[in-house]
Amino acid sequence: VDFETLASLPKALADLAGRLNAHVAEVAPWKLAKEPDGKARLDSVIYAMVEALRVLAELAWPVMPTTSARALAALGSAVPGDATPDGGHRFVAHALPRGGAIPGLAEPLFPRVK
């Protein structure tokens, strides 16, 4: 993934989102949920997926600040309103707390076009 220039950021973000989507399909958490001994693995998988979404939302901040803020708020993470004095963005390099609860259902970030 090339994050060298701002112009390459949207494609890099789309690539990362595609990889995350492929990983979800491969791990199949909906199948883990049905396994009697799959709870611990399911918890770990869900945590990793939510954390990956948090990082993706953080990385999207320079090109999609409003959508990034909505995604982070939906994940219960600090919104990048923690701006630097010059108005820039300070990347939050920490993970979501394990065992934390997601605040609830959120509105879709990209609603389907009818």
NORFENZI-V458423 format. One record per pair of residues at least 4 apart in sequence whose ideal C-beta (glycine too) atoms are under 8 Angstrom apart, sorted by the first residue. I is the first residue (numbers start at 1). J is the second residue. D is the distance in Angstrom with one decimal. If there is no record, write none. Layout:
BEGIN
I | J | D
I | J | D
END
This chain:
BEGIN
1 | 12 | 4.6
1 | 15 | 5.9
1 | 16 | 6.4
2 | 8 | 4.8
2 | 12 | 5.9
3 | 8 | 6.9
3 | 9 | 6.5
3 | 12 | 5.7
3 | 59 | 7.7
4 | 8 | 6.4
5 | 9 | 7.6
6 | 62 | 6.3
6 | 63 | 7.2
8 | 12 | 5.7
9 | 13 | 6.1
9 | 59 | 7.5
9 | 60 | 8.0
9 | 62 | 6.3
9 | 63 | 5.3
10 | 14 | 6.4
10 | 63 | 5.7
11 | 15 | 6.3
12 | 16 | 6.5
12 | 59 | 7.9
13 | 17 | 6.3
13 | 56 | 6.6
13 | 59 | 6.1
13 | 60 | 5.5
13 | 63 | 7.5
14 | 18 | 6.3
15 | 19 | 6.5
16 | 20 | 6.4
16 | 56 | 5.8
16 | 59 | 7.4
17 | 21 | 6.3
17 | 56 | 6.2
18 | 22 | 6.4
19 | 23 | 6.3
20 | 24 | 6.5
20 | 49 | 7.1
20 | 52 | 5.2
20 | 53 | 7.3
20 | 56 | 6.9
21 | 25 | 6.6
22 | 26 | 6.3
23 | 27 | 6.1
23 | 49 | 7.7
23 | 52 | 8.0
24 | 28 | 7.9
24 | 29 | 7.0
24 | 49 | 6.3
27 | 32 | 7.3
27 | 45 | 5.4
28 | 32 | 6.8
29 | 33 | 6.3
29 | 42 | 5.8
29 | 45 | 5.2
29 | 46 | 6.3
29 | 49 | 7.5
30 | 34 | 7.3
31 | 35 | 7.0
31 | 38 | 7.9
32 | 38 | 4.1
32 | 41 | 5.6
32 | 42 | 4.2
32 | 45 | 6.4
33 | 38 | 6.7
33 | 42 | 5.6
34 | 38 | 7.3
35 | 41 | 7.9
38 | 42 | 5.2
39 | 43 | 6.3
40 | 44 | 6.6
41 | 45 | 6.2
42 | 46 | 6.2
43 | 47 | 6.3
44 | 48 | 6.4
45 | 49 | 6.3
46 | 50 | 6.3
47 | 51 | 6.1
47 | 96 | 7.5
47 | 98 | 6.1
48 | 52 | 6.3
49 | 53 | 6.5
50 | 54 | 6.5
50 | 75 | 6.1
50 | 96 | 6.3
50 | 102 | 6.9
51 | 55 | 6.6
51 | 95 | 5.5
51 | 96 | 5.7
52 | 56 | 6.3
53 | 57 | 6.3
53 | 71 | 6.9
53 | 75 | 6.3
54 | 58 | 6.5
54 | 72 | 6.7
54 | 75 | 5.3
54 | 77 | 5.1
54 | 95 | 7.8
54 | 96 | 5.9
55 | 59 | 6.3
56 | 60 | 6.3
56 | 71 | 7.9
57 | 61 | 7.4
57 | 68 | 4.9
57 | 71 | 3.9
57 | 72 | 5.0
57 | 75 | 7.0
57 | 77 | 7.5
58 | 68 | 7.1
58 | 72 | 7.3
58 | 80 | 6.9
58 | 91 | 5.7
58 | 92 | 6.2
60 | 64 | 4.7
60 | 67 | 6.7
60 | 68 | 4.6
60 | 71 | 7.6
61 | 65 | 5.5
61 | 68 | 4.4
61 | 69 | 7.9
61 | 80 | 5.0
61 | 89 | 5.0
61 | 91 | 7.9
62 | 89 | 6.8
64 | 68 | 5.3
65 | 69 | 6.2
65 | 80 | 7.2
65 | 89 | 7.7
66 | 70 | 6.5
67 | 71 | 6.3
67 | 109 | 5.5
67 | 110 | 7.9
68 | 72 | 6.3
68 | 80 | 6.4
69 | 73 | 6.2
69 | 79 | 4.7
69 | 80 | 6.3
69 | 81 | 7.1
70 | 74 | 6.3
70 | 106 | 7.3
70 | 107 | 7.8
70 | 109 | 6.0
71 | 75 | 6.4
71 | 109 | 5.8
72 | 77 | 4.4
72 | 78 | 6.9
72 | 79 | 5.0
72 | 80 | 6.7
73 | 77 | 7.6
73 | 79 | 5.5
73 | 103 | 7.8
73 | 106 | 7.7
74 | 102 | 7.5
74 | 103 | 7.0
74 | 106 | 3.5
74 | 109 | 7.9
75 | 96 | 6.8
75 | 102 | 6.4
76 | 96 | 6.9
76 | 100 | 6.4
76 | 101 | 7.2
76 | 102 | 5.6
76 | 103 | 5.1
77 | 92 | 7.0
77 | 96 | 6.1
78 | 82 | 6.3
78 | 92 | 5.3
80 | 89 | 5.0
80 | 90 | 7.2
80 | 91 | 8.0
80 | 92 | 7.1
82 | 90 | 5.2
82 | 92 | 7.1
83 | 87 | 5.7
83 | 88 | 6.3
83 | 89 | 6.2
83 | 90 | 6.8
84 | 88 | 4.3
84 | 89 | 7.1
84 | 90 | 5.4
96 | 100 | 5.8
107 | 111 | 7.7
108 | 112 | 7.6
END
